[in-house]
Amino acid sequence: MPQKTNSAFMKPVQPDAALAAIVGDKPLPRTEITKKIWDYIKKNGLQDTKNRRNINADSLLTPIFGGKKQVSMFEMTKLIAGHTS
């Protein structure tokens, strides 16, 4: 029997303006948005050096993080979901 994929996860969602500044303005699956955010975090060295589970916000991530300067990677996933439709 073929394995059923989670289609809600793969369904493209539209990033809002704040998120589009990082991932682009085309609809993308949530998995791809998360991957692009992580690429951005790594490229810009935004993972906290002391506690690798925390992400430090720069000027583009601050609006996505609701104005917070630092969030955990688990909180980040929830906050990103609020910027898609």
C-alpha positions as CSV (number, residue, x, y, z in Angstrom):
1,M,0.0,0.0,0.0
2,P,1.5,3.4,-0.9
3,Q,2.4,5.7,1.9
4,K,0.0,8.7,2.2
5,T,1.7,12.0,2.4
6,N,0.5,14.9,4.5
7,S,-1.0,17.0,1.7
8,A,-1.7,19.9,4.1
9,F,2.1,20.2,4.7
10,M,2.8,20.2,0.9
11,K,0.0,22.6,-0.1
12,P,1.5,25.9,-1.2
13,V,0.7,28.8,1.1
14,Q,1.1,32.5,0.3
15,P,3.7,34.4,2.4
16,D,2.8,37.9,3.6
17,A,5.0,40.9,2.9
18,A,7.3,40.4,5.9
19,L,7.9,36.7,5.1
20,A,8.2,37.4,1.4
21,A,11.2,39.7,2.1
22,I,13.1,36.5,2.9
23,V,11.4,33.6,1.0
24,G,10.0,35.5,-2.1
25,D,6.4,36.3,-2.9
26,K,5.4,33.1,-4.7
27,P,3.2,30.5,-2.9
28,L,5.4,27.7,-1.4
29,P,4.8,24.6,0.7
30,R,5.4,25.2,4.4
31,T,8.3,22.8,4.3
32,E,10.0,24.9,1.6
33,I,9.4,28.2,3.5
34,T,11.0,26.6,6.6
35,K,14.0,25.5,4.5
36,K,14.4,29.0,3.0
37,I,14.2,30.6,6.5
38,W,16.9,28.2,7.8
39,D,19.1,28.9,4.8
40,Y,18.8,32.6,5.6
41,I,19.5,32.1,9.3
42,K,22.6,30.0,8.5
43,K,23.9,32.4,5.8
44,N,23.6,35.4,8.1
45,G,24.9,33.6,11.3
46,L,21.7,34.2,13.3
47,Q,21.7,31.0,15.3
48,D,22.7,31.8,18.9
49,T,26.2,30.7,19.6
50,K,25.6,29.8,23.3
51,N,22.2,28.1,22.8
52,R,21.8,26.7,19.3
53,R,18.1,26.3,19.8
54,N,17.6,30.0,19.8
55,I,17.5,32.3,16.7
56,N,18.5,35.9,16.9
57,A,16.4,38.3,14.8
58,D,17.8,40.8,12.4
59,S,15.9,43.6,10.7
60,L,14.0,41.2,8.4
61,L,13.2,38.5,11.0
62,T,12.1,40.9,13.7
63,P,8.6,41.6,12.2
64,I,8.1,37.8,11.6
65,F,9.1,37.2,15.2
66,G,6.5,39.7,16.5
67,G,9.1,42.2,17.4
68,K,11.1,39.8,19.6
69,K,14.9,39.9,19.4
70,Q,15.3,36.1,20.0
71,V,13.0,33.1,19.7
72,S,13.4,29.3,20.0
73,M,13.4,27.3,16.8
74,F,10.1,25.7,18.0
75,E,8.5,29.2,18.6
76,M,9.8,30.3,15.2
77,T,7.9,27.6,13.3
78,K,4.6,28.8,15.0
79,L,5.4,32.5,14.3
80,I,6.1,31.8,10.6
81,A,2.8,30.0,10.2
82,G,1.1,33.3,11.2
83,H,2.6,35.0,8.2
84,T,1.1,32.7,5.6
85,S,-2.4,32.3,4.1
